[in-house]
Amino acid sequence: MTVPQRAALYLRVSTARQAEHDVSIPDLKRQGEAYCQSRGYQLA
C-alpha cells in the first residue's frame, strides 16, 4: 500500500499590484489544489 504524500498550501499576495490585478488568494488556492491533485498529493 502506498501512502500519499501530504502537502500544505501557503497563500499570499506580496504586492498591492498583484492584489489589484491578476493574482488573488482564491486563484492561488485553486491553482495549488489542482497542482496537488494532479500529482496525487493529499492536502493537510
C-alpha positions in Angstrom: 0.0 0.0 0.0 1.4 3.4 -1.0 0.8 6.3 1.4 0.1 9.6 -0.4 2.4 12.5 0.1 0.9 15.3 2.2 1.1 18.9 1.2 0.1 22.3 2.6 -0.7 25.4 0.6 0.9 28.7 1.6 -1.1 31.5 0.0 -0.2 35.2 -0.1 -0.2 38.2 -2.2 3.0 40.2 -1.7 2.4 43.4 -3.6 -0.5 45.8 -4.0 -0.2 45.4 -7.8 -0.8 41.7 -7.5 -3.8 42.1 -5.2 -5.3 44.7 -7.6 -4.7 42.9 -10.9 -4.1 39.4 -11.8 -3.4 37.4 -8.6 -5.9 36.7 -5.9 -6.0 34.3 -2.9 -8.9 32.3 -4.4 -7.0 31.9 -7.7 -3.8 30.8 -5.9 -5.8 28.3 -3.8 -7.5 26.8 -6.9 -4.2 26.5 -8.7 -2.5 24.9 -5.7 -5.3 22.4 -5.2 -5.2 21.5 -8.9 -1.4 21.0 -8.8 -1.7 18.8 -5.7 -4.5 16.7 -7.2 -2.6 16.2 -10.5 0.4 14.8 -8.6 -1.6 12.7 -6.0 -0.7 14.9 -3.0 -3.1 14.9 -0.1 -3.7 18.4 1.3 -3.2 18.6 5.0 
